[in-house]
């Protein structure tokens, strides 16, 4: 088992950074495609929001891909960004995209709070919105907590779905790893992906280390039957790689061997 790989399934170009961070700690890495991110065609609602973008007081972005879609749209409509807008990101990776593409300062959850909607909502500047116009840039579906809370706090909310998530069945090699439990750890940062992959996980796989990025995901993992969730300090490549390194591979060997004997 010592030579078995760490499995990752992060969609999009961010998978490469995660693989590199884990590999830098001496682990083999295998990437499985479990989800595709697809930008949605521009709607009349989106176009109206882009044209009136200068009227928003706060812009909240939930994911790196949402940030990329937002930046691409603003590049078409606003060669020079309007001033007086505060930008917020659920996680550091999203903030990085906004800063890189738009050159803006971005508010993120407090250090140690995790990359979650709940942590972002803990910021004092989002406590009272007093009829301020708020844009929430997100994907289709997803958790409603962020938008509902911003509206409850007095924000005049516009929620735009900029992309869709499409689940993919794992290929034969990745499905084989999940069926046998022949891997060092599985890294998942999306509840949707976790529920999807659980369908292919054998009893042996459920006893292997599962690295997740929040306590919410760890709770979901428990309901799905995963026995060894490990909560990383966040969803960045560095924090996830650190959690992989801190997981106990020798214990995984014992669990797997006991299952084979049983």
Helices and strands as residue ranges (DSSP letters): E 6-8, H 14-23, E 29-31, E 35-39, H 44-51, G 53-55, E 58-61, H 64-77, E 86-89, H 92-102, E 106-107, H 117-121, G 124-126, E 133-139, H 145-152, E 156-167, H 172-180, E 185-187, H 191-197, G 198-200, H 203-206, E 209-212, H 215-224, E 229-231, H 237-246, H 249-261
